[in-house]
Amino acid sequence: MDPRVTKLADLLVNYSCEVKKGQKLLFEMVGFDPFDLGHEVTRIATRKGAHVFVNIRHDRLQRRFLLDATEEQIKAQAKYDLHRMRDMDCYIGVRGSANTMELGDVPSAKQKLWMKHYVTPVHFKTRVAKTRWVVLRYPNDAMAQNAHKSLHAFEDFYFDVCTLDYRKMSKAMDPLKKRMDSTDQVEIKAPGTDLSFSIKGLPAVKCDGKLNIPDGECYSAPVKKSINGTIRFNAAALYEGTVFDEINLRFKNGKVVDADAGAQTKKLEEVLDHDTGSRYVGEFALGFNPHVTEPMLDALFDEKIAGSLHMALGNAYDDCDNGNRSSIHWDIVHIQRPERGGGEIYFDGELIRKDGLFVPKELQGLNPDRLV
């Protein structure tokens, strides 16, 4: 067994989920590549006296199911899995899909039914709200290809990113959380971007390896109807099997009123029309993981890019709830490092970050040279 896998499993069980004796842990993996990680999570948690349950899913089976499934059949799956999720104390979800585009030809109408009747009750309302959970990806050929790396090089990158010192990062986040907690107006300026909104009264949440691996972001949420202006998301994004190379949005009173994604504009409009909450934003966050520098079509990595920010179209989290409800939560990334055009972020008129680097002295501990 690769000792890096064992180290990651220990981090997930003992730090991220803090699994205790007698507690119930669901380990869910998509694809077969995460098998070794599941092996080590099961071994470590079982020896602690926890009750480990394992569920294996596969995107090829998911595609086959959704192409033919009725609304009733989707609800039946959700009913069974919801009962199990309600019985869990902890959840570790690992995606190791062999083909990230596997669901690309599933009609949007079926995707919407799955999000509404399965993902929302099982994950948004139960797993996120009622368990100690962490989700991550597992290194395989598909991920390496999206990152433009060999598998060997990608594995080295992956384990460096996923097993960094999150306790150190957590401490460095404290001043940023304090700043965000007290901030009213946020302004974002960059090429193609001039956006303003309020985060007043909405708490900042540190993401320090407890919910996502890799981690390295601090999020809040905009006051739902406060966003005005334009933003150009300059990192390629993958959603429902479709790659969006660049997304341009214009907001008026919190709502997306114009959207452009080049050849994928029609598909973008379909996502925005999932439900009434899909055109509003449920999350705003700053990313600062020093090891993640380029997008790789995986939101769990891309939203942590050093010098980035992201916004999530759709559902707000319970621990920073701006009232927006949706069956989607789609993180889209805007990078402000100089090679991406640079940019500035202001809190209540004060320059907080310029060209991807934090400016105030108390926030500089989150700059890449201090976190590595």
C-alpha positions as CSV (number, residue, x, y, z in Angstrom):
1,M,0.0,0.0,0.0
2,D,1.3,3.4,-1.0
3,P,2.1,5.2,2.4
4,R,0.7,8.4,0.9
5,V,-2.7,6.7,0.6
6,T,-2.5,5.6,4.2
7,K,-1.6,9.2,5.3
8,L,-4.6,10.6,3.4
9,A,-7.0,8.0,4.9
10,D,-5.8,8.9,8.4
11,L,-6.3,12.6,7.6
12,L,-9.9,11.9,6.4
13,V,-10.9,9.7,9.4
14,N,-9.1,11.5,12.2
15,Y,-8.9,15.1,11.2
16,S,-11.7,15.8,8.6
17,C,-14.5,13.7,10.0
18,E,-13.1,13.1,13.6
19,V,-14.6,9.7,13.6
20,K,-15.2,8.3,17.1
21,K,-15.8,4.8,18.5
22,G,-19.3,3.6,18.0
23,Q,-20.1,6.1,15.2
24,K,-21.4,5.2,11.8
25,L,-19.3,6.2,8.8
26,L,-20.5,5.9,5.1
27,F,-17.6,5.6,2.6
28,E,-19.0,6.2,-0.8
29,M,-16.8,6.0,-3.9
30,V,-17.6,6.7,-7.6
31,G,-15.6,4.4,-9.8
32,F,-13.2,1.7,-8.8
33,D,-9.9,3.7,-8.7
34,P,-10.4,4.8,-5.0
35,F,-10.4,1.2,-3.8
36,D,-7.1,1.5,-2.0
37,L,-8.2,4.6,-0.2
38,G,-11.5,2.8,0.8
39,H,-9.4,-0.1,2.1
40,E,-7.3,2.2,4.4
41,V,-10.3,4.2,5.6
42,T,-12.1,1.0,6.4
43,R,-9.1,-0.4,8.3
44,I,-8.4,2.8,10.3
45,A,-12.0,3.6,11.2
46,T,-12.9,0.0,12.0
47,R,-9.9,-0.3,14.3
48,K,-11.1,2.8,16.1
49,G,-14.4,1.0,16.8
50,A,-16.5,2.8,14.2
51,H,-19.1,1.1,12.1
52,V,-18.1,1.5,8.4
53,F,-20.5,1.2,5.5
54,V,-19.3,1.2,1.9
55,N,-21.2,2.2,-1.2
56,I,-19.8,2.0,-4.7
57,R,-21.3,4.0,-7.6
58,H,-20.2,4.3,-11.3
59,D,-20.9,7.0,-13.8
60,R,-21.6,4.5,-16.6
61,L,-24.3,2.9,-14.5
62,Q,-25.6,6.4,-13.5
63,R,-25.8,7.4,-17.1
64,R,-27.7,4.2,-18.1
65,F,-30.1,4.7,-15.2
66,L,-30.8,8.4,-15.9
67,L,-31.4,7.9,-19.6
68,D,-34.4,5.6,-18.9
69,A,-35.4,6.5,-15.4
70,T,-38.8,7.9,-14.5
71,E,-39.4,10.5,-11.8
72,E,-40.9,7.7,-9.7
73,Q,-37.7,5.6,-10.1
74,I,-35.5,8.5,-9.1
75,K,-37.6,9.2,-6.0
76,A,-37.4,5.5,-5.1
77,Q,-33.6,5.6,-5.1
78,A,-33.6,8.8,-3.0
79,K,-36.0,7.3,-0.4
80,Y,-33.7,4.3,0.2
81,D,-30.4,6.4,0.3
82,L,-32.0,9.1,2.4
83,H,-33.0,6.6,5.1
84,R,-29.3,5.4,5.2
85,M,-27.9,8.9,5.2
86,R,-30.0,9.9,8.1
87,D,-28.5,7.1,10.1
88,M,-24.9,8.2,9.5
89,D,-22.7,10.3,11.8
90,C,-19.9,10.8,9.2
91,Y,-19.6,10.6,5.4
92,I,-16.5,10.4,3.1
93,G,-17.3,10.7,-0.6
94,V,-14.5,10.0,-3.1
95,R,-15.0,10.4,-6.9
96,G,-12.7,8.5,-9.2
97,S,-14.5,8.7,-12.5
98,A,-12.7,7.2,-15.5
99,N,-14.5,9.5,-17.9
100,T,-15.4,13.0,-16.7
101,M,-17.7,13.5,-19.7
102,E,-19.7,10.3,-19.1
103,L,-22.9,12.2,-18.2
104,G,-22.6,14.7,-21.0
105,D,-25.4,13.2,-23.2
106,V,-27.9,12.8,-20.4
107,P,-30.8,15.3,-21.2
108,S,-31.0,18.3,-19.0
109,A,-34.5,17.4,-17.9
110,K,-33.3,14.1,-16.4
111,Q,-30.4,15.9,-14.7
112,K,-32.9,18.3,-13.2
113,L,-35.0,15.5,-11.9
114,W,-31.9,13.8,-10.3
115,M,-30.8,17.1,-8.7
116,K,-34.3,17.9,-7.4
117,H,-35.4,14.5,-6.1
118,Y,-32.1,12.8,-5.2
119,V,-29.2,15.3,-4.6
120,T,-31.2,17.9,-2.8
121,P,-32.8,15.7,-0.1
122,V,-30.0,13.2,0.3
123,H,-27.0,15.5,0.1
124,F,-28.0,19.2,0.5
125,K,-30.6,18.7,3.2
126,T,-29.2,15.7,5.0
127,R,-25.6,14.8,4.4
128,V,-24.4,18.5,4.4
129,A,-26.6,19.6,7.3
130,K,-26.5,16.6,9.6
131,T,-23.2,14.7,9.2
132,R,-19.5,15.4,9.6
133,W,-18.5,15.0,6.0
134,V,-15.7,15.4,3.6
135,V,-15.6,15.0,-0.2
136,L,-12.6,14.6,-2.5
137,R,-11.4,13.2,-5.8
138,Y,-8.9,10.3,-6.4
139,P,-6.0,10.6,-8.9
140,N,-6.5,8.6,-12.1
141,D,-5.8,8.9,-15.8
142,A,-8.9,11.1,-16.4
143,M,-7.9,13.6,-13.8
144,A,-4.2,13.6,-14.9
145,Q,-5.4,14.2,-18.5
146,N,-7.6,17.2,-17.5
147,A,-4.6,18.6,-15.6
148,H,-2.3,18.1,-18.6
149,K,0.0,15.9,-16.6
150,S,1.3,12.3,-16.7
151,L,-0.3,10.1,-14.1
152,H,2.9,9.9,-12.1
153,A,3.4,13.7,-12.0
154,F,-0.3,14.2,-11.2
155,E,-0.1,11.7,-8.2
156,D,2.8,13.7,-6.8
157,F,0.9,16.9,-7.1
158,Y,-2.3,15.4,-5.7
159,F,-0.8,14.0,-2.5
160,D,1.2,17.3,-1.9
161,V,-2.1,19.2,-2.2
162,C,-4.3,16.9,-0.2
163,T,-2.0,16.2,2.7
164,L,-0.6,19.7,3.4
165,D,-0.7,21.2,6.9
166,Y,-4.3,22.2,7.2
167,R,-3.9,23.1,10.9
168,K,-1.4,25.8,9.9
169,M,-3.6,27.0,7.1
170,S,-6.6,27.2,9.5
171,K,-4.8,29.5,11.8
172,A,-3.7,31.7,9.0
173,M,-7.4,32.0,7.9
174,D,-8.6,33.6,11.2
175,P,-7.8,37.2,10.2
176,L,-9.6,36.8,6.9
177,K,-12.7,35.3,8.6
178,K,-12.7,38.3,11.0
179,R,-12.5,40.7,8.1
180,M,-15.2,39.1,6.1
181,D,-17.5,38.8,9.1
182,S,-17.3,42.6,9.5
183,T,-17.5,43.5,5.8
184,D,-20.5,45.1,4.1
185,Q,-19.6,46.0,0.6
186,V,-17.4,43.9,-1.7
187,E,-16.1,45.1,-5.1
188,I,-14.3,43.0,-7.7
189,K,-12.5,44.6,-10.6
190,A,-10.6,42.9,-13.4
191,P,-10.6,42.8,-17.2
192,G,-14.2,42.1,-18.2
193,T,-15.2,42.4,-14.5
194,D,-16.8,45.2,-12.5
195,L,-19.0,43.7,-9.8
196,S,-20.3,44.8,-6.4
197,F,-22.4,43.3,-3.7
198,S,-23.0,43.1,0.1
199,I,-22.1,40.3,2.4
200,K,-23.3,42.2,5.5
201,G,-24.6,39.9,8.3
202,L,-23.6,36.7,6.6
203,P,-20.9,34.7,8.4
204,A,-17.6,33.7,6.8
205,V,-16.7,30.0,7.0
206,K,-13.2,28.7,7.0
207,C,-12.5,25.7,4.7
208,D,-9.5,24.0,6.3
209,G,-9.7,20.4,5.4
210,K,-12.8,19.5,7.3
211,L,-15.3,19.4,4.3
212,N,-13.2,19.3,1.2
213,I,-9.8,17.7,0.4
214,P,-7.9,19.6,-1.0
215,D,-9.0,22.7,0.8
216,G,-8.0,26.3,1.0
217,E,-10.9,28.8,0.8
218,C,-13.0,31.1,3.0
219,Y,-16.6,31.6,1.9
220,S,-19.5,33.8,2.6
221,A,-22.6,34.6,0.5
222,P,-23.9,37.8,-1.1
223,V,-27.0,39.3,0.2
224,K,-29.3,37.7,-2.3
225,K,-30.5,40.7,-4.3
226,S,-27.4,42.9,-3.8
227,I,-25.2,41.8,-6.8
228,N,-24.9,44.2,-9.7
229,G,-22.4,44.4,-12.5
230,T,-20.5,42.0,-14.7
231,I,-17.9,39.2,-14.1
232,R,-15.8,37.2,-16.5
233,F,-15.1,33.7,-15.1
234,N,-11.7,33.0,-16.8
235,A,-11.2,29.4,-15.6
236,A,-12.6,26.6,-17.7
237,A,-15.5,24.8,-15.9
238,L,-17.1,21.4,-16.3
239,Y,-20.8,20.9,-15.4
240,E,-23.1,18.1,-16.3
241,G,-20.6,16.7,-18.8
242,T,-20.1,20.0,-20.6
243,V,-16.9,22.1,-20.7
244,F,-17.4,25.9,-20.5
245,D,-14.2,27.7,-21.6
246,E,-15.2,31.1,-20.4
247,I,-18.4,32.3,-18.7
248,N,-19.6,36.0,-18.7
249,L,-22.5,37.0,-16.5
250,R,-24.3,40.3,-15.9
251,F,-26.3,40.7,-12.7
252,K,-29.0,43.1,-11.8
253,N,-30.4,43.1,-8.3
254,G,-28.8,39.7,-7.6
255,K,-30.2,37.9,-10.7
256,V,-28.3,36.8,-13.8
257,V,-29.9,38.8,-16.6
258,D,-27.4,38.2,-19.4
259,A,-25.1,35.2,-19.9
260,D,-22.6,34.3,-22.5
261,A,-20.4,31.2,-22.9
262,G,-19.5,31.3,-26.6
263,A,-20.5,28.0,-28.3
264,Q,-21.9,26.7,-25.0
265,T,-24.3,29.6,-24.3
266,K,-27.4,27.5,-24.9
267,K,-26.2,24.9,-22.5
268,L,-25.4,27.6,-19.9
269,E,-28.9,29.0,-20.3
270,E,-30.3,25.5,-19.6
271,V,-28.3,25.4,-16.3
272,L,-29.5,28.8,-15.4
273,D,-33.1,27.7,-16.0
274,H,-32.9,24.7,-13.6
275,D,-35.2,26.5,-11.2
276,T,-35.9,30.0,-9.9
277,G,-32.8,30.0,-7.6
278,S,-30.3,29.0,-10.4
279,R,-29.9,32.6,-11.5
280,Y,-28.9,33.8,-8.0
281,V,-25.7,33.3,-6.1
282,G,-25.5,31.1,-3.0
283,E,-21.8,31.5,-2.2
284,F,-18.8,33.9,-2.6
285,A,-15.3,32.7,-1.7
286,L,-11.6,33.4,-1.9
287,G,-9.2,30.6,-2.8
288,F,-5.6,30.3,-1.7
289,N,-4.2,26.8,-1.8
290,P,-0.5,27.4,-2.7
291,H,-0.2,24.1,-4.6
292,V,-3.2,24.6,-6.9
293,T,-2.4,27.2,-9.6
294,E,-4.2,26.1,-12.8
295,P,-7.7,24.9,-13.5
296,M,-8.2,21.2,-14.2
297,L,-12.0,20.9,-14.8
298,D,-12.6,19.8,-11.3
299,A,-14.3,22.3,-9.0
300,L,-12.9,20.7,-5.8
301,F,-9.5,21.7,-7.0
302,D,-10.2,24.7,-9.1
303,E,-12.1,26.7,-6.4
304,K,-9.0,26.5,-4.2
305,I,-6.6,28.0,-6.8
306,A,-4.2,30.5,-5.3
307,G,-5.2,34.0,-6.2
308,S,-8.7,33.1,-7.2
309,L,-12.3,33.8,-6.2
310,H,-15.4,31.9,-7.0
311,M,-19.1,32.2,-6.9
312,A,-21.7,29.5,-6.8
313,L,-24.8,29.7,-8.8
314,G,-27.7,28.2,-6.9
315,N,-28.2,26.9,-3.4
316,A,-26.7,28.6,-0.3
317,Y,-25.2,26.6,2.5
318,D,-27.0,26.3,5.8
319,D,-24.0,27.8,7.7
320,C,-24.1,30.9,5.6
321,D,-27.6,31.1,4.4
322,N,-28.7,34.1,2.2
323,G,-32.0,32.5,1.6
324,N,-31.4,31.2,-2.0
325,R,-32.8,27.8,-2.7
326,S,-32.0,25.7,-5.8
327,S,-31.4,22.2,-6.9
328,I,-27.9,23.2,-8.1
329,H,-24.8,24.6,-6.5
330,W,-22.2,25.3,-9.2
331,D,-18.9,26.9,-8.3
332,I,-17.3,29.0,-11.1
333,V,-13.8,30.4,-10.8
334,H,-12.2,33.8,-11.6
335,I,-8.4,33.9,-11.3
336,Q,-6.7,37.3,-10.6
337,R,-3.0,36.5,-10.9
338,P,-1.1,38.7,-13.3
339,E,-0.8,36.0,-16.0
340,R,-4.6,35.8,-16.1
341,G,-5.0,39.6,-16.4
342,G,-4.8,40.5,-12.7
343,G,-7.5,42.2,-10.7
344,E,-8.5,43.7,-7.3
345,I,-10.8,42.9,-4.5
346,Y,-12.1,45.6,-2.1
347,F,-13.8,45.3,1.3
348,D,-15.7,48.4,2.2
349,G,-13.4,50.4,-0.1
350,E,-10.1,49.0,1.2
351,L,-7.9,47.0,-1.2
352,I,-7.7,43.5,0.2
353,R,-6.1,41.6,-2.6
354,K,-4.3,42.7,-5.8
355,D,-3.2,40.5,-8.6
356,G,-3.9,37.4,-6.4
357,L,-1.9,38.5,-3.4
358,F,-3.4,39.7,-0.1
359,V,-2.4,43.3,0.8
360,P,-3.2,43.9,4.5
361,K,-0.3,42.7,6.7
362,E,-2.6,40.5,8.8
363,L,-3.8,38.6,5.7
364,Q,-0.4,38.0,4.1
365,G,-0.1,34.7,5.9
366,L,-2.4,33.3,3.2
367,N,-0.1,34.3,0.4
368,P,1.5,31.3,-1.3
369,D,5.1,31.9,-0.1
370,R,3.8,31.7,3.5
371,L,1.6,28.6,3.2
372,V,4.0,26.3,1.4
